[in-house]
Amino acid sequence: MKVTLEAYIPRAAELTARIAWASISALPAPKLCPSREEVKKMFVLARKMKLSSILDFPYYIVTFEDVSRVFTHQWVRYRIAAHVQQSMRYVKVDVTLQPRHPWFVIPPRIVRAGLDAVLEYVKTQLRAAENYLYLLERGVAPEDARFVLPHSVKTHLSSAMDAEELLHVIEQRTCTDAQWEIRTAAYALLACLYAVSPEIFSHAGPYCVWEGVCRGRGKWACREEVEKLLSEVKKAGDKLREALASEKEWGYVEIDLTDILGFRAPAELEEEVSEALGLREPLNLSFEVRAAVRKLPGWDAEKLLFETASIKA
C-alpha cells in the first residue's frame, strides 16, 4: 500500500484561521493576521464546537496505490468527497504473477495461519487469473471478464476531501474495530496530513481519544494501544515534515511505515511457498506500507516547522 498526499493548500491552517476569525471581526480575512496561538485556538474551537463551515475550507487530494477492491468498496462510501478509481472496464488487469510484486493483496492473517492457508489462498488467486485470461482470449470484453477476478485484485484511486470529512474518516477508521486495510490506510493518511497541517490534525484520532467515548467493541481495552500507535504515526508525520523542509526541489518525499503499520512475513515461509508453487524467487507475503507527500510551491517550511514547535509547547 502506498498513500500519497498529492495536493493541499500550503499554509491552510493560517489561511483558514484568518477566514474563521473574520466572522467575528470588523475586518475581512485578508486584513487579519492571527498569531500562532490564535491559529491553534481556532482549530481547537472548530473541533469542540463542530464548526463544520470552518473545516470545510482546507482541501486535500490523496492517492492510494496497491490497495484491494475490498478497501475501495469501503472508502468510496464517504460521499462528501470526489473519487476517481482505476476502471476495470477499460483497463486489462495484468495478472502475470511477479513474485516480489503480486497483483493481489495478501492479508497478514492468512500469512500468520501458515503454509497450507497461504498456498490455498494463492492458488485461488491464480485460478481466477487463469479464468480471466481464458475469457479475454475468447474475445470477452474486460468489463465482463473482470467478474471472475477476486476482491483482492490491486487497484488505485484518488480522492478529494475537505478537512471536516477527513477528520470524520480518521475518527471512524483508526478505531480498532475498523477493517485492517482501511484502518492502515487511515493511519498512513494521518501521517501525511499531520506533516502538512499539524494545527488541524494534531488531535485527530478515534472517538475514544478525541471525544472520550468508546464506540467500538473493545470497551476501552484497546485505548492504550491506539494512543501508542497515534504517537508513532505523528512522529512519522514529523519526519515527513522535516524531509519536506530539507527538500530543495518541488516533488515527493516518502517514508516507509511498514514497521509501524504493516506486516513483514517470515523469509522462511516465503521460500516455502515459492518452492511449493514452483516459483523462481520467494513470493512477497509482506504487507508493505509507504506514505508520501508532494512538496508544493508556497510551502513555507521554516515557518511551518516553527509553528509546529509552538503547538507542541
Helices and strands as residue ranges (DSSP letters): E 2-8, H 12-22, G 29-31, H 36-48, H 52-55, E 59-68, H 69-75, E 82-85, H 108-112, H 115-137, H 142-145, G 146-148, E 154-162, H 163-173, H 180-196, H 198-201, H 207-210, H 223-246, E 252-256, H 258-261, H 267-277, E 290-294, H 301-312
